[in-house]
Amino acid sequence: MKEFFKKYQIILGLAFLTVVLLMVKVLYVEKEGEKLIVKKLVPAVEEEFFERRDFKFKVYFSQDIVKDWEKLKLTVEPELEFRKSLGEEPGVLEVWVNGKIEAGVRYKWSVSLKNELVGEWEYRSSDLSEGEKKSRGLGNPEQIIEIAVDQYMKYPLLDYMPYSNEDFSLNYLEPLSLIVKIKGSEREAIMEQVKYWMRSKGVDPESHTIEWK
């Protein structure tokens, strides 16, 4: 009888140990095995950028990077001067581009951790090339003024575009024609808010065709 209970205790002990090991694996091993990936970029990669310097973007990761952010290796081709820092939000890396951004060039970025690729993406510069500058009369003061006046007449809000806040976002569709996306539920109030915003910029809302979304 004693031998039976002894064997029974051994079996229970082994079963308990198995359960503990399984729980450790589930809670720790599998969690540690989760891979770090890039979830989102702001601005998004399909958005072109025009700045020649000081372009800034954020990389959102699938998990917190506080412990490893300094080990994250960020590279870009062609080469650019940039600096990176830990964002205020968890799992966010902020990148400032300090070098000159060339016109019409695709910059391919990649980020890796411990020699393992975490993500890669491209941003394309839409800044004017030298040929485009000449074709638009840049360098000719009189023509520059003429182009600027014509542009202002067709797009008087261009300096603020695209614009977005918590309630709406808007951009030009064509000359004197705006597309407005309403985000909130108070549609009529937000429409009035858009018109107030236009007036604050010195533009009469009646001067534009507005497509509401």
N, C-alpha and C positions, 0 to 999 in steps of 0.2 A: 504493500500500500504506500509506504514511504517513497519507494522508487517511482511509483505512478505519479504522486504529487510533485516529486522532484522533476520528472520529465515534463509535467504539465506547467510547472513554473518556468522551465527553460523555454518551452514553446511560447508562453505568454511574453516572456522577456524578449525573445527574438521578434515576435510580432510587434511589440511596442517599439523596439529599436527600428524596425522597418518603417513604421508610421512616422517616427521622428525624422528619419532620413528623407522620406518623401516630402515632408513638410518643409524641411530645410531647402530641398531642391526647388520646390515650387516658389517659396518665399524669397530665396536669395539667389540661387544659381540662375534660374530663368530670368529673374529681374536684372541681374548683372549682364545677361546675354542680350538684352534689348539693344538694338543698334541705334546710334545717334544718326539722325537724318535731317536734311533741310526741309522744313515744312512750307515756308513762305518767304517771299522777298518783298520788301517795300522800298522803293516802288517796284511793281511787278516787272518781270523781264520783258514783257511785250510793250512796256512804256519806253519810248525813246527819251533820251536826255540831251539837252542842248548846252549845258554849262561847259565852259572850257576849263574851269577849275572849281574846286570845292564841292564836287558832287558827293552827296551822302546817301547811303542806303543802309537798310537793316536786314540781317539774316535771322530768321526765326527757326530754332531747332526743335526737335521732337521732345527734348528733355533739358533740364537745367545744365548749364555749362560752367558754373562757377568754379568747380574744381579743375576743369580741363581747358578753360578758354585760352590760357596762355600757351597751351600745347597745340591749339588748333593752328594748322599751317594754312595760310591763305595766299594764293598766288593768282597772278593775272597775266595774260598774254594778249597783245604786246604789253611790255612792262609799263607800269605806272607807279608814281609815288603815292603811297597811301598809308594810313595808320588805322589800327583797329582798337576797340575797347569794349569792355563788358557793358551791355545796355542796362538801363534801370529796371527793365522787365526781366523775369527769369527766362533763361534760355534764348536770350537775344544778343547778337553781336552787332555792334555799330561800326561802320567803315566810312572813313572820310578819304576821298581821293583828292590829293593835293597837287598831283602832276597835271600837266597840260593834256587835255583830251583832244585827240586829233579828229578831224572832220570825217564823217562817214565810215568810221572804223568800228568793227565788232570786237569788243573786249570780252575774252573768255575767262571767267573766274572759276576757281576750284578751291574747295576746302577739304582738308584731310586731318585725321586724328590718328596718331601712332601709325603713320604710313598707310592708313586705310582711307580711301576716298569716301567722304561724307556727302558731298553734293557738288554739282557744277552747273553753271548757267552763263548766259551772255547778256551784255548790255550793248546797245548800238548807239553811237553818237550821230546826231542829225545836224550837227553844227555845219555851217557852210564851208565848202571847199574853196580854194582860191579861184577855180574856174567859175563856180556859182557866184562868188562875190563880184567878179568882173561882169558876168551876164546880168546881174541885178544893178549894175551901175555903181557899186560900192567903190569909193575912191574918188568919185565925181561929186563934189559938194552939192551942186545944183540938183543933180539927179537923186541924190540921197534925200534931200528935202522933199522933192516931188513924190518919191516913193513913200516917205514917211507920212505925208499929208494924205495921200491916197489910201494908205493902210488905215490911218486913223478914221477916215470917213467911212470905210467899209467895216472896220472892226474896232470901234471906240473902246471896247472893254478888253481888248486883246492882252493888255499888260497884266490883267488879273486872271487870265485863263490858263488852264482849267481851274475853276473854283469849287470848293466843297466845304460843307460844314455838317453838323449833326442832322440838319433838316433837309438839305438839298445839295445837289451838285449840278454844275452847268458848264457848258462849253459852246463854242461856235460850231454850227453846222455848215454855214456859208455866210457871205456878207450880210450883216444886219439880221441874222437868223440864229436863234439860240435853241439848244435842246436842254431841258431842265428835268432832272430826275428827282422826284419827291420821295424822301425817305420816311417822313413821319406820317401819322394817321390824320392829322388836321390839315387836309389838303388845301382848303380855301385860305386858311390863315397862312400857310406856307407860301402860297402863290402871292399873297400880298407882301410877305416877307422878301420874296425874290425881287418884286418891283421896288420895294423900299431900298434894297441893297443896290439896285441899278441907279436909283436916284442919288444915293449917297456917293456914287462915282461920277455924278454929273451927267448921267445919260437918262433920257426920257424913255420909259418902258414902251411907250407907243411907237417909238422909232424902230423897234425890233419886232420881228415875227418870233413868237415863242412856241416851241413844241413841248407840251407837258407830258411827262412819262410817269 
